[in-house]
Amino acid sequence: MIFDQDWIKETVITRFDELAGIAEQLEVVARLIDQAAILEKHLNYVLDRTNQLCVKDLLDLSTQHCAMQKEWLYMKGVQDGMKLLYFMKGKEINPNAEEIVGT
């Protein structure tokens, strides 16, 4: 089995997106989202248009950075979990080819 097959990546990303949606509904996360919205409204009120756009661009980049980092960590966690399962079943993984080789 090869780890980098497209269908595996798509499945993992779909599951990540599902879990991210669920996480946004958690009470503690929802509170943070609400606080951020209040702060954003305040900044839009006190800043001129140029600075508003600058803050918006910064927030967009930060959001993209966090999402990419979380997606990468999730994907690596899935890969590590698969490697652990195969190890426990007496198989080994060729780290160069990222293939699972029966022993």
CYANA upper distance limits for C-alpha pairs under 8 A (distance plus 0.5 A):
  1 MET  CA     99 GLU  CA      6.16
  1 MET  CA    100 ILE  CA      6.09
  2 ILE  CA     97 ALA  CA      8.47
  2 ILE  CA     98 GLU  CA      6.65
  2 ILE  CA     99 GLU  CA      5.22
  2 ILE  CA    100 ILE  CA      7.36
  3 PHE  CA      8 ILE  CA      7.77
  3 PHE  CA     79 GLN  CA      7.86
  3 PHE  CA     98 GLU  CA      6.57
  3 PHE  CA     99 GLU  CA      7.10
  4 ASP  CA      8 ILE  CA      7.47
  4 ASP  CA      9 LYS  CA      7.35
  4 ASP  CA     98 GLU  CA      8.27
  5 GLN  CA      9 LYS  CA      7.10
  6 ASP  CA     10 GLU  CA      6.62
  7 TRP  CA     11 THR  CA      6.53
  8 ILE  CA     12 VAL  CA      6.62
  9 LYS  CA     13 ILE  CA      6.54
  9 LYS  CA     75 MET  CA      8.37
 10 GLU  CA     14 THR  CA      6.52
 11 THR  CA     15 ARG  CA      6.70
 12 VAL  CA     16 PHE  CA      6.57
 12 VAL  CA     75 MET  CA      7.25
 12 VAL  CA     78 VAL  CA      8.36
 13 ILE  CA     17 ASP  CA      6.63
 13 ILE  CA     71 GLU  CA      7.75
 13 ILE  CA     75 MET  CA      8.31
 14 THR  CA     18 GLU  CA      6.78
 15 ARG  CA     19 LEU  CA      6.69
 16 PHE  CA     20 ALA  CA      6.53
 16 PHE  CA     71 GLU  CA      7.43
 16 PHE  CA     74 TYR  CA      7.66
 17 ASP  CA     21 GLY  CA      6.73
 18 GLU  CA     22 ILE  CA      6.91
 19 LEU  CA     23 ALA  CA      6.55
 20 ALA  CA     24 GLU  CA      6.79
 21 GLY  CA     25 GLN  CA      7.31
 22 ILE  CA     26 LEU  CA      7.38
 23 ALA  CA     29 VAL  CA      7.40
 24 GLU  CA     29 VAL  CA      6.09
 24 GLU  CA     30 ALA  CA      6.45
 25 GLN  CA     29 VAL  CA      7.28
 25 GLN  CA     30 ALA  CA      6.37
 26 LEU  CA     30 ALA  CA      6.45
 27 GLU  CA     31 ARG  CA      6.68
 28 VAL  CA     32 LEU  CA      7.06
 29 VAL  CA     33 ILE  CA      6.77
 30 ALA  CA     34 ASP  CA      6.66
 31 ARG  CA     35 GLN  CA      6.62
 32 LEU  CA     36 ALA  CA      6.59
 33 ILE  CA     37 ALA  CA      6.73
 34 ASP  CA     38 ILE  CA      6.80
 35 GLN  CA     39 LEU  CA      6.71
 36 ALA  CA     40 GLU  CA      6.50
 37 ALA  CA     41 LYS  CA      6.72
 38 ILE  CA     42 HIS  CA      6.80
 39 LEU  CA     43 LEU  CA      6.65
 40 GLU  CA     44 ASN  CA      6.60
 41 LYS  CA     45 TYR  CA      6.76
 42 HIS  CA     46 VAL  CA      6.83
 43 LEU  CA     47 LEU  CA      6.19
 43 LEU  CA     52 GLN  CA      7.66
 44 ASN  CA     48 ASP  CA      8.05
 44 ASN  CA     49 ARG  CA      8.48
 44 ASN  CA     52 GLN  CA      6.39
 47 LEU  CA     51 ASN  CA      6.32
 47 LEU  CA     52 GLN  CA      6.34
 48 ASP  CA     52 GLN  CA      6.61
 49 ARG  CA     53 LEU  CA      6.75
 50 THR  CA     54 CYS  CA      6.82
 51 ASN  CA     55 VAL  CA      6.64
 52 GLN  CA     56 LYS  CA      6.61
 53 LEU  CA     57 ASP  CA      6.57
 54 CYS  CA     58 LEU  CA      6.70
 55 VAL  CA     59 LEU  CA      6.63
 56 LYS  CA     60 ASP  CA      6.61
 57 ASP  CA     61 LEU  CA      6.69
 58 LEU  CA     62 SER  CA      6.61
 59 LEU  CA     63 THR  CA      6.55
 60 ASP  CA     64 GLN  CA      6.71
 61 LEU  CA     65 HIS  CA      6.55
 62 SER  CA     66 CYS  CA      6.64
 63 THR  CA     67 ALA  CA      6.58
 64 GLN  CA     68 MET  CA      6.59
 65 HIS  CA     69 GLN  CA      6.61
 66 CYS  CA     70 LYS  CA      6.54
 67 ALA  CA     71 GLU  CA      6.53
 68 MET  CA     72 TRP  CA      6.60
 69 GLN  CA     73 LEU  CA      6.67
 70 LYS  CA     74 TYR  CA      6.51
 71 GLU  CA     75 MET  CA      6.60
 72 TRP  CA     76 LYS  CA      6.67
 73 LEU  CA     77 GLY  CA      6.56
 74 TYR  CA     78 VAL  CA      6.78
 75 MET  CA     79 GLN  CA      6.76
 76 LYS  CA     80 ASP  CA      6.50
 77 GLY  CA     81 GLY  CA      6.57
 78 VAL  CA     82 MET  CA      6.68
 79 GLN  CA     83 LYS  CA      6.65
 80 ASP  CA     84 LEU  CA      6.60
 81 GLY  CA     85 LEU  CA      6.70
 82 MET  CA     86 TYR  CA      6.72
 83 LYS  CA     87 PHE  CA      6.53
 83 LYS  CA     93 ILE  CA      7.51
 84 LEU  CA     88 MET  CA      6.62
 85 LEU  CA     89 LYS  CA      6.81
 86 TYR  CA     90 GLY  CA      6.97
 86 TYR  CA     91 LYS  CA      5.79
 86 TYR  CA     92 GLU  CA      7.22
 86 TYR  CA     93 ILE  CA      8.30
 86 TYR  CA    100 ILE  CA      8.14
 87 PHE  CA     91 LYS  CA      5.72
 87 PHE  CA     92 GLU  CA      6.32
 87 PHE  CA     93 ILE  CA      8.34
 90 GLY  CA    102 GLY  CA      8.15
 90 GLY  CA    103 THR  CA      7.28
 91 LYS  CA    100 ILE  CA      7.50
 91 LYS  CA    101 VAL  CA      6.69
 91 LYS  CA    102 GLY  CA      5.40
 91 LYS  CA    103 THR  CA      5.87
 92 GLU  CA    100 ILE  CA      6.49
 92 GLU  CA    101 VAL  CA      6.02
 92 GLU  CA    102 GLY  CA      6.91
 92 GLU  CA    103 THR  CA      7.18
 93 ILE  CA     98 GLU  CA      7.01
 93 ILE  CA     99 GLU  CA      6.26
 93 ILE  CA    100 ILE  CA      4.88
 93 ILE  CA    101 VAL  CA      6.20
 94 ASN  CA     98 GLU  CA      5.96
 94 ASN  CA     99 GLU  CA      5.93
 94 ASN  CA    100 ILE  CA      6.69
 94 ASN  CA    101 VAL  CA      7.20
 95 PRO  CA     99 GLU  CA      7.73
